[in-house]
Amino acid sequence: MSRKPFIAGNWKMNMTVAEGTKLITELKPLVKEAKCDIALCVPAILIPAMTKAAKGSKIKIGAQNVHWAEAGAYTGEISADMLKDYGVKYVIIGHSERRQYFGDTNDTVNLRTIKALENELTPIVCVGETLEEREAGKTEDVLARQLEFGLFGIEDVKKIVIAYEPVWAIGTGKTATDEQAQETIAFIRKRLSKMFGLKDANRVRILYGGSMNAKNCKGLMAQHDIDGGLIGGASLKLDFATIVNYDK
């Protein structure tokens, strides 16, 4: 089944308004003929300015988190309504850094995912194992658990994007081999098939999120089950355009 490729950038806690505007302005003509969907998930405070900068281009602006409540005493959080006000389409949920530093769990990932779907936002739900878990042979157990609890109660999995991010490959410069990435992402799709049925699982886009860059993107994107990338460091520079245009 054909799935449209999707390249999403994650700026993390980087960029000022001026820096981000400059980058997007330079990226726009470089990606205008791209055949994939494109998103840049930026810090919440930059969403209005980056939305303005990306106007008229193929670049959609996404967020890096969303809270599960509609409103309330949740200092420092951001609601789905706030994101929708600025036309946000995508939101990253459960990134390993959120799990590691800010207490996100499979349960809170589930709550955030449900709230995003309720508000017609497309969740980019992150799953992945640590180096210790991989070396202990627990990769599939970890991923199965993250999927089972993180997607509990979801009715239409086709509206979700999954990002496989091996924690050991994020920000380290290490990357899974093309074969390792394909094997693990194929397991994720197989697990989704068990949970939601083969037809729906085959329509879910699964991204690779472990240090994809301009040099390795073609090999990774050639794999049968890899539908795109969740790009960290390379999304902060013009190399992002090379990844978006991986097929050229």
C-alpha positions, 0 to 999 in steps of 0.5 A, a space after each residue: 500500500 502506498 504511503 506518502 513520505 513525511 519528513 518532519 523536523 524537530 527544532 527542540 529548544 533552538 532558534 530565535 525568531 530571526 534565526 528561524 525566519 531566515 532558515 525557513 525563508 531559505 528553505 522554501 524555494 529548496 523544497 517547493 517541488 518536494 513529493 513528501 509532506 513536510 513539517 517543522 515542529 518548533 518551540 511553542 513561542 515560535 509558532 506564530 512567527 514561523 507560521 507566518 514565515 512558512 506561509 505559501 510554502 509546503 512547510 507546515 508548522 508543528 508543535 513539540 508537545 500538547 497537554 491532555 486538559 482543555 485548560 486549567 492550572 498547568 503552568 508551562 503547558 500548552 493546550 490543543 486549542 492554543 495550537 489550533 489558533 495558529 493552524 498547527 497540524 502536527 504535534 510530537 508526543 512522547 519524545 524520548 527527551 520528554 520521557 527522560 527529563 520531564 516525566 512523560 510516561 506511556 500513560 501521559 503519552 496516551 492522554 496527550 494523543 487522545 486529546 490531539 486526535 479530539 482536536 484534529 491534530 496529527 500526533 507524531 507518537 515517539 517510541 524507542 529503546 535505550 542502549 541498555 534495553 537493546 543490548 539486553 534483547 528487550 527492544 521488542 518488549 519495550 516497543 510493544 509496551 509503549 505501543 500498547 499503552 500509548 495507543 490504548 483506546 485509540 479507534 482510528 490509528 490511521 490518523 497517527 504518525 509513529 516515530 521510531 527513535 532509538 534513544 541510543 542514536 539521538 544526538 549521539 551521531 550514531 545511527 542504526 544501519 538501514 537493515 536495523 531500522 527496517 527490521 525494527 520498524 517492520 516489527 512496529 508495523 507488525 505489532 500495529 497490525 496485531 492491535 488494529 488489523 493489517 489494513 489499518 497498520 499498512 496505512 500508518 506512516 512510521 518515521 525513523 528518528 535516530 540521527 537521519 541526515 543528508 548522508 544517510 537519508 537515501 538508504 533509510 528511505 529506500 527501506 520498505 517500511 520506513 516512510 520518513 524521518 523525524 529530524 533533529 539537528 539536521 532540521 536546523 540547517 539547509 541540510 534539511 532540504 537535502 533530506 526532504 529531496 532524498 529522492 532526487 
